[in-house]
Amino acid sequence: METNTKVITPKQFTNGNVQQLEPPKDNQPKLWKVLEPWPNPVGPEIFNEIESALLTHTFVSKDLALTGTLWAGHANMFDAFDFSPRLGITAPFKGSGKTQLLNVLKLLVNNAVDGSLCTTAAFIRLSAAEKVAIFMDEADRVFKHGNNDMTIALNAGWHADEQFIKCTDKNALEGLPMSSAVALAGISLPKSLAEATLDRTIVVNMVKAKAGQIVDKYRRRKHEKKFAELGRKLLRFINGHHQEIADCEPVFPDSVDSRDVEKWWQLVALAHVASPELERRAMGLVLGSSSVSELTGGDAKKRFLQSVLAVYESVKPALSPTKDNGISSKGILPTRMAIELCNVHRHEDDDDRYWERYNSVKSSNYFKDEDMPIKPAQVTELFADFGIIKKTFSHPDGTRMDGHRWDKILPVCNQYLSLDLPEYVPGEDLAEDHGKHVSTYPHVWEVQP
């Protein structure tokens, strides 16, 4: 169906097979710009040239300039990798240069699409097209809902083998392969994007420039040709070393999380092929990058395990084989764990009373100070997320307790916190005098000044 705006209608998808989007006709607006590779051979100096141009015409740090340069290089051959990390350009305020940097990077990438005014259906179809790099502004508004089709497509598209499966008008299933490079710009992206999206995103933070801090501020009419030329040179380098980059197997330290390896693999591989110095700097970016838990203000589940382990270390000198105030050498009641979580860090200078105020921002059901601490039911739910189920178990004296066993808790802490804990043996860590642990229970409910 033709419209006055002459929107391109992609071919129909059938039997789960996707066809490439038709290129725009001569009399229609171009959806993406095709770069012509630089005619002469280009060496690794192109990375220094792009980095220098970014430092001259935008207000970015050296690390940010290098990250943007390497990401643009990967976007020219993202289909050669298993994963394509999303680039998240963010700042807490408007006017920090996010959109400007996004537009500059767009000039460096072949088949770059401005998707800022893209509909959900169009975004999905673009992601299904081959070798398209999509640049999205105001991502804090577009992708703020983690379960909408646009966000699902964004998350799926970072993996080369993912498909967006939907029903046609005739209730037939069709699969759209989701594979594209995507750069996002928006305010406070770590707060606005879903954790699953952040987990796939390399986040770079912009800072608002003061007067005189930009050497020669980017102006489209004045500098667009310069960056377009750099983009052509970058494409020539990528084309000339395509297979070498694709086959590269960079080695990451054991301390780097597996998801971070997936995000940074392509950029480090590209830097490795360029030069040893560039690889060294790229690996420095990896080691200095923020994890998702840091970006989102702390992973509550990891924090829960850390605090549970601290509780165990605090109470184990007084554990006995018999049930005593909701705790024993075999396990602990959810009620007692809730109390101890609130007490375990309260004497530390940097204690933020996290568990004491766990429900302070939950819902209107918890609006009084005495309702803020974590509840036993919430302890049970957090344990259940790790497969630690509340069960009834017996003690040698015949008493029974419906709680969580230490021999189930400690291995999980060991696994998720990457600790080297000795294997837990019930009873071996009892104090000789079997002294009782005195809880500071009354202080849990005390309103602090």
ZAMARGU-4260 file (C-alpha; in steps of 0.2 Angstrom, whole numbers, plus 5000, padded with zeros to 4 digits):
<rodrens>
0) 5000/5000/5000 | 5008/5016/4994 | 5007/5032/5005 | 5012/5050/5002 | 5028/5048/5012
5) 5033/5033/5001 | 5038/5022/5016 | 5048/5006/5010 | 5038/4990/5013 | 5049/4975/5016
10) 5046/4959/5008 | 5035/4946/5017 | 5043/4933/5028 | 5038/4915/5025 | 5042/4899/5033
15) 5054/4906/5046 | 5066/4913/5032 | 5070/4931/5032 | 5074/4941/5016 | 5085/4956/5016
20) 5077/4973/5016 | 5076/4981/4998 | 5088/4996/4997 | 5079/5013/4994 | 5075/5018/4977
25) 5083/5033/4969 | 5068/5044/4972 | 5065/5038/4990 | 5074/5044/5006 | 5089/5034/5010
30) 5087/5023/5026 | 5106/5021/5028 | 5122/5028/5021 | 5134/5016/5012 | 5152/5020/5014
35) 5165/5018/5000 | 5181/5010/5007 | 5196/5021/5006 | 5205/5017/4989 | 5222/5015/4997
40) 5228/5003/5010 | 5226/5010/5028 | 5236/5005/5043 | 5233/5005/5062 | 5236/5023/5063
45) 5218/5026/5058 | 5213/5022/5076 | 5224/5036/5083 | 5217/5048/5070 | 5199/5045/5075
50) 5203/5046/5093 | 5212/5062/5090 | 5197/5069/5080 | 5185/5064/5094 | 5196/5072/5107
55) 5197/5088/5097 | 5179/5090/5092 | 5169/5083/5106 | 5171/5083/5125 | 5176/5065/5129
60) 5190/5057/5139 | 5204/5047/5131 | 5196/5031/5137 | 5179/5036/5130 | 5187/5041/5113
65) 5195/5024/5112 | 5180/5014/5116 | 5169/5024/5103 | 5183/5021/5090 | 5184/5002/5093
70) 5165/5000/5094 | 5164/5009/5077 | 5177/4997/5070 | 5167/4982/5077 | 5151/4989/5070
75) 5158/4988/5052 | 5160/4969/5054 | 5148/4964/5068 | 5141/4950/5058 | 5158/4941/5060
80) 5156/4939/5079 | 5144/4929/5090 | 5139/4945/5099 | 5138/4963/5096 | 5138/4974/5112
85) 5127/4989/5113 | 5135/5005/5115 | 5126/5016/5128 | 5131/5034/5128 | 5124/5043/5144
90) 5125/5058/5156 | 5114/5064/5170 | 5110/5080/5162 | 5105/5087/5145 | 5117/5096/5135
95) 5132/5084/5139 | 5135/5080/5121 | 5127/5063/5120 | 5118/5066/5104 | 5133/5074/5096
100) 5144/5060/5100 | 5131/5048/5093 | 5130/5057/5077 | 5149/5058/5075 | 5151/5039/5077
105) 5137/5036/5065 | 5148/5044/5052 | 5161/5031/5055 | 5151/5016/5052 | 5145/5008/5036
110) 5126/5005/5033 | 5122/5017/5048 | 5104/5020/5051 | 5096/5034/5062 | 5083/5025/5071
115) 5078/5039/5083 | 5061/5040/5076 | 5059/5022/5072 | 5043/5012/5076 | 5044/4995/5084
120) 5039/4986/5068 | 5052/4996/5058 | 5066/4993/5072 | 5062/4974/5071 | 5063/4974/5052
125) 5079/4984/5052 | 5087/4972/5065 | 5083/4958/5053 | 5092/4966/5039 | 5110/4962/5036
130) 5124/4972/5042 | 5114/4987/5048 | 5120/4998/5062 | 5106/5007/5071 | 5109/5023/5081
135) 5095/5027/5093 | 5094/5044/5103 | 5083/5046/5118 | 5085/5028/5122 | 5080/5032/5140
140) 5062/5034/5134 | 5062/5021/5120 | 5069/5006/5130 | 5063/5010/5147 | 5051/4995/5147
145) 5060/4978/5148 | 5046/4968/5141 | 5040/4977/5126 | 5044/4971/5108 | 5057/4984/5105
150) 5067/4980/5120 | 5066/4962/5117 | 5072/4964/5099 | 5086/4975/5105 | 5092/4962/5118
155) 5090/4948/5106 | 5099/4956/5092 | 5116/4957/5101 | 5117/4938/5098 | 5120/4932/5080
160) 5109/4917/5081 | 5094/4924/5090 | 5077/4926/5081 | 5061/4936/5085 | 5047/4924/5083
165) 5030/4931/5079 | 5013/4927/5071 | 5008/4933/5054 | 4990/4939/5051 | 4986/4921/5046
170) 4992/4915/5062 | 5008/4907/5054 | 5024/4908/5063 | 5038/4918/5056 | 5056/4920/5063
175) 5066/4936/5060 | 5084/4934/5064 | 5089/4948/5075 | 5107/4954/5072 | 5113/4972/5071
180) 5125/4984/5079 | 5116/4997/5090 | 5122/5013/5098 | 5111/5021/5111 | 5111/5038/5119
185) 5100/5044/5133 | 5100/5052/5150 | 5105/5041/5165 | 5104/5025/5155 | 5109/5014/5170
190) 5093/5019/5179 | 5081/5019/5164 | 5086/5003/5155 | 5082/4986/5160 | 5095/4975/5168
195) 5095/4963/5153 | 5099/4977/5141 | 5112/4984/5152 | 5120/4967/5153 | 5123/4968/5135
200) 5129/4986/5134 | 5145/4995/5136 | 5141/5011/5145 | 5151/5027/5143 | 5148/5042/5153
205) 5148/5060/5146 | 5152/5075/5156 | 5145/5092/5152 | 5158/5103/5144 | 5162/5121/5151
210) 5166/5135/5140 | 5183/5133/5131 | 5185/5115/5135 | 5182/5109/5117 | 5196/5113/5106
215) 5185/5114/5090 | 5167/5110/5093 | 5159/5098/5081 | 5149/5107/5067 | 5140/5096/5055
220) 5143/5107/5040 | 5161/5110/5045 | 5167/5093/5051 | 5155/5080/5043 | 5166/5077/5028
225) 5182/5075/5040 | 5173/5061/5050 | 5166/5053/5034 | 5183/5052/5027 | 5189/5044/5043
230) 5175/5032/5042 | 5180/5026/5024 | 5198/5024/5030 | 5192/5014/5045 | 5181/5003/5034
235) 5196/5000/5022 | 5207/4994/5037 | 5192/4982/5043 | 5190/4975/5026 | 5209/4972/5024
240) 5210/4963/5041 | 5192/4956/5042 | 5197/4937/5043 | 5212/4941/5055 | 5201/4950/5067
245) 5187/4937/5066 | 5199/4923/5070 | 5208/4932/5084 | 5206/4924/5101 | 5210/4937/5115
250) 5215/4931/5132 | 5206/4939/5147 | 5211/4938/5165 | 5201/4926/5176 | 5194/4941/5185
255) 5184/4947/5170 | 5166/4941/5171 | 5160/4929/5156 | 5147/4942/5151 | 5160/4956/5150
260) 5171/4945/5140 | 5156/4943/5127 | 5154/4962/5127 | 5172/4967/5125 | 5179/4952/5115
265) 5176/4960/5098 | 5184/4977/5103 | 5199/4968/5111 | 5201/4957/5095 | 5201/4972/5084
270) 5214/4981/5095 | 5225/4966/5095 | 5226/4965/5077 | 5230/4984/5076 | 5244/4985/5088
275) 5251/4978/5105 | 5249/4996/5113 | 5231/4997/5107 | 5227/4980/5114 | 5235/4985/5131
280) 5224/5000/5131 | 5208/4990/5126 | 5211/4978/5140 | 5213/4992/5152 | 5196/4998/5147
285) 5189/4980/5151 | 5197/4980/5168 | 5191/4997/5172 | 5173/4995/5166 | 5158/4995/5177
290) 5149/4979/5180 | 5130/4979/5178 | 5128/4977/5197 | 5138/4993/5200 | 5129/5002/5186
295) 5112/4998/5194 | 5118/5003/5212 | 5122/4985/5218 | 5115/4968/5214 | 5103/4965/5229
300) 5105/4946/5227 | 5123/4946/5227 | 5122/4958/5242 | 5110/4945/5250 | 5123/4931/5249
305) 5137/4942/5256 | 5127/4947/5271 | 5121/4929/5274 | 5139/4924/5274 | 5143/4938/5286
310) 5129/4932/5297 | 5136/4914/5297 | 5153/4920/5302 | 5145/4931/5316 | 5135/4917/5324
315) 5145/4901/5321 | 5156/4903/5337 | 5140/4901/5347 | 5131/4887/5337 | 5125/4872/5345
320) 5118/4855/5339 | 5101/4860/5347 | 5089/4873/5342 | 5092/4889/5351 | 5082/4904/5347
325) 5079/4899/5329 | 5096/4894/5325 | 5108/4879/5327 | 5123/4871/5319 | 5111/4863/5306
330) 5102/4878/5300 | 5092/4894/5304 | 5074/4900/5304 | 5070/4914/5291 | 5064/4925/5306
335) 5081/4924/5314 | 5090/4927/5298 | 5079/4942/5295 | 5085/4949/5312 | 5103/4945/5310
340) 5104/4953/5292 | 5098/4969/5300 | 5111/4967/5314 | 5127/4960/5305 | 5133/4977/5298
345) 5126/4989/5310 | 5143/4993/5319 | 5152/4997/5303 | 5156/5015/5298 | 5149/5013/5281
350) 5134/5003/5285 | 5119/5010/5275 | 5106/5000/5285 | 5101/4991/5269 | 5092/4977/5277
355) 5084/4988/5291 | 5077/4999/5277 | 5074/4985/5264 | 5055/4990/5262 | 5057/5009/5264
360) 5054/5011/5245 | 5044/4996/5241 | 5026/5000/5241 | 5013/5009/5251 | 5011/4993/5261
365) 5027/4998/5271 | 5026/5015/5277 | 5030/5015/5295 | 5047/5013/5302 | 5044/4997/5311
370) 5038/4989/5294 | 5054/4994/5285 | 5066/4979/5289 | 5067/4964/5278 | 5053/4951/5282
375) 5055/4932/5285 | 5045/4929/5269 | 5057/4939/5259 | 5072/4930/5266 | 5063/4914/5260
380) 5060/4921/5243 | 5078/4927/5241 | 5085/4910/5246 | 5072/4901/5234 | 5080/4911/5220
385) 5096/4901/5223 | 5087/4884/5225 | 5088/4885/5244 | 5071/4879/5249 | 5065/4880/5267
390) 5063/4862/5274 | 5060/4854/5291 | 5074/4845/5299 | 5078/4837/5315 | 5091/4839/5329
395) 5099/4826/5339 | 5088/4830/5354 | 5073/4827/5344 | 5068/4846/5341 | 5063/4851/5324
400) 5065/4867/5314 | 5057/4873/5298 | 5071/4883/5291 | 5086/4884/5279 | 5101/4872/5281
405) 5119/4879/5282 | 5125/4864/5271 | 5114/4871/5257 | 5118/4889/5260 | 5137/4889/5261
410) 5140/4880/5244 | 5129/4893/5236 | 5139/4907/5243 | 5155/4899/5238 | 5148/4897/5220
415) 5141/4914/5217 | 5154/4924/5227 | 5169/4915/5220 | 5176/4911/5237 | 5187/4897/5242
420) 5177/4891/5257 | 5181/4874/5265 | 5167/4861/5263 | 5154/4863/5277 | 5153/4849/5289
425) 5138/4850/5301 | 5144/4852/5319 | 5163/4854/5316 | 5163/4873/5319 | 5155/4872/5336
430) 5162/4882/5351 | 5169/4871/5364 | 5158/4879/5378 | 5143/4879/5366 | 5139/4897/5371
435) 5123/4905/5366 | 5123/4919/5354 | 5114/4934/5361 | 5104/4943/5347 | 5102/4962/5347
440) 5084/4959/5341 | 5077/4974/5350 | 5088/4986/5341 | 5081/4980/5324 | 5065/4989/5327
445) 5073/5005/5335 | 5071/5021/5325 | 5088/5028/5322 | 5091/5047/5323
</rodrens>
